[in-house]
């Protein structure tokens, strides 16, 4: 399963910011969690990652250690080549309803 994760750092104090960086540098992703890409926002207040996971439980395990440091938005994602035909199918069904 593919997910897009955006996160905003809380930055409530220098100590919390440093602690968050230390935790991340020491962290190892769980088995079944793979970063496809991961970028920091240039303003220093968070970032965005595209990840592939084997289950929602693996995703939960991966981000839970960071809840105290960041606010997360997590969105399931699919390839546009898969999404467009599904959208067409949904719209065709909707248009068939009187």
C-alpha positions as a Markdown table, in Angstrom:
| # | Residue | x | y | z |
|---|---|---|---|---|
| 1 | Unk | 0.0 | 0.0 | 0.0 |
| 2 | Unk | 1.2 | 3.4 | -0.9 |
| 3 | Unk | 0.7 | 6.4 | 1.4 |
| 4 | Unk | 1.6 | 10.1 | 1.2 |
| 5 | Unk | 2.5 | 11.5 | 4.6 |
| 6 | Unk | 2.9 | 15.2 | 5.4 |
| 7 | Unk | 4.0 | 16.3 | 8.7 |
| 8 | Unk | 4.4 | 19.7 | 10.5 |
| 9 | Unk | 6.9 | 19.9 | 13.3 |
| 10 | Unk | 5.6 | 21.3 | 16.6 |
| 11 | Unk | 8.9 | 23.1 | 17.5 |
| 12 | Unk | 7.5 | 24.1 | 20.9 |
| 13 | Unk | 11.1 | 24.4 | 22.2 |
| 14 | Unk | 14.7 | 24.0 | 21.1 |
| 15 | Unk | 14.9 | 21.0 | 23.4 |
| 16 | Unk | 11.9 | 19.3 | 21.7 |
| 17 | Unk | 13.3 | 20.0 | 18.3 |
| 18 | Unk | 16.7 | 18.5 | 19.2 |
| 19 | Unk | 15.0 | 15.5 | 20.8 |
| 20 | Unk | 13.0 | 14.9 | 17.7 |
| 21 | Unk | 16.1 | 15.0 | 15.5 |
| 22 | Unk | 17.9 | 12.6 | 17.8 |
| 23 | Unk | 15.0 | 10.2 | 17.9 |
| 24 | Unk | 14.8 | 10.3 | 14.1 |
| 25 | Unk | 18.5 | 9.8 | 13.6 |
| 26 | Unk | 18.4 | 6.7 | 15.9 |
| 27 | Unk | 15.2 | 5.2 | 14.4 |
| 28 | Unk | 15.1 | 2.2 | 12.1 |
| 29 | Unk | 11.9 | 1.8 | 10.0 |
| 30 | Unk | 10.0 | -1.4 | 10.8 |
| 31 | Unk | 10.0 | -4.3 | 8.4 |
| 32 | Unk | 7.5 | -3.7 | 5.7 |
| 33 | Unk | 8.0 | 0.1 | 5.6 |
| 34 | Unk | 9.9 | 1.6 | 2.7 |
| 35 | Unk | 10.5 | 5.3 | 1.9 |
| 36 | Unk | 10.0 | 5.9 | -1.8 |
| 37 | Unk | 10.9 | 9.5 | -1.3 |
| 38 | Unk | 11.3 | 11.8 | 1.7 |
| 39 | Unk | 11.7 | 15.6 | 1.6 |
| 40 | Unk | 12.1 | 18.3 | 4.3 |
| 41 | Unk | 10.2 | 21.5 | 3.8 |
| 42 | Unk | 12.7 | 24.4 | 3.1 |
| 43 | Unk | 11.1 | 26.4 | 5.9 |
| 44 | Unk | 12.3 | 23.8 | 8.4 |
| 45 | Unk | 8.8 | 23.0 | 9.8 |
| 46 | Unk | 8.2 | 19.5 | 8.5 |
| 47 | Unk | 8.2 | 17.5 | 5.4 |
| 48 | Unk | 6.5 | 15.0 | 3.1 |
| 49 | Unk | 7.2 | 11.4 | 2.4 |
| 50 | Unk | 5.9 | 8.8 | 0.0 |
| 51 | Unk | 6.0 | 5.4 | 1.6 |
| 52 | Unk | 5.1 | 1.9 | 0.8 |
| 53 | Unk | 3.9 | -0.4 | 3.6 |
| 54 | Unk | 2.7 | -3.9 | 3.9 |
| 55 | Unk | -0.2 | -3.0 | 6.2 |
| 56 | Unk | -1.8 | -0.1 | 8.1 |
| 57 | Unk | -0.4 | -1.6 | 11.3 |
| 58 | Unk | 3.1 | -1.2 | 9.9 |
| 59 | Unk | 2.4 | 2.5 | 9.1 |
| 60 | Unk | 1.1 | 3.0 | 12.6 |
| 61 | Unk | 4.2 | 1.4 | 14.1 |
| 62 | Unk | 6.4 | 3.6 | 12.0 |
| 63 | Unk | 4.9 | 7.0 | 12.8 |
| 64 | Unk | 3.8 | 6.5 | 16.4 |
| 65 | Unk | 7.3 | 7.3 | 17.9 |
| 66 | Unk | 7.1 | 10.7 | 16.3 |
| 67 | Unk | 3.6 | 11.9 | 17.4 |
| 68 | Unk | 5.0 | 14.0 | 20.2 |
| 69 | Unk | 7.2 | 15.9 | 17.7 |
| 70 | Unk | 4.9 | 16.2 | 14.6 |
| 71 | Unk | 1.4 | 16.6 | 13.4 |
| 72 | Unk | 0.7 | 14.1 | 10.6 |
| 73 | Unk | -1.7 | 13.9 | 7.7 |
| 74 | Unk | -1.6 | 10.5 | 6.1 |
| 75 | Unk | -3.3 | 9.8 | 2.7 |
| 76 | Unk | -3.6 | 6.5 | 0.8 |
| 77 | Unk | -2.4 | 6.9 | -2.7 |
| 78 | Unk | -2.5 | 5.1 | -6.0 |
| 79 | Unk | -0.8 | 5.5 | -9.4 |
| 80 | Unk | -2.6 | 7.9 | -11.7 |
| 81 | Unk | -2.8 | 5.3 | -14.3 |
| 82 | Unk | -4.9 | 3.2 | -12.0 |
| 83 | Unk | -6.9 | 6.2 | -10.6 |
| 84 | Unk | -8.2 | 7.6 | -13.9 |
| 85 | Unk | -10.0 | 4.5 | -15.1 |
| 86 | Unk | -11.5 | 4.0 | -11.6 |
| 87 | Unk | -12.7 | 7.7 | -11.7 |
| 88 | Unk | -14.2 | 7.1 | -15.2 |
| 89 | Unk | -16.0 | 4.0 | -13.9 |
| 90 | Unk | -17.4 | 5.9 | -10.9 |
| 91 | Unk | -18.5 | 8.8 | -13.0 |
| 92 | Unk | -20.2 | 6.5 | -15.6 |
| 93 | Unk | -22.1 | 4.8 | -12.8 |
| 94 | Unk | -23.1 | 8.2 | -11.2 |
| 95 | Unk | -24.3 | 9.4 | -14.6 |
| 96 | Unk | -26.5 | 6.3 | -15.0 |
| 97 | Unk | -28.5 | 7.1 | -11.9 |
| 98 | Unk | -31.7 | 9.1 | -12.6 |
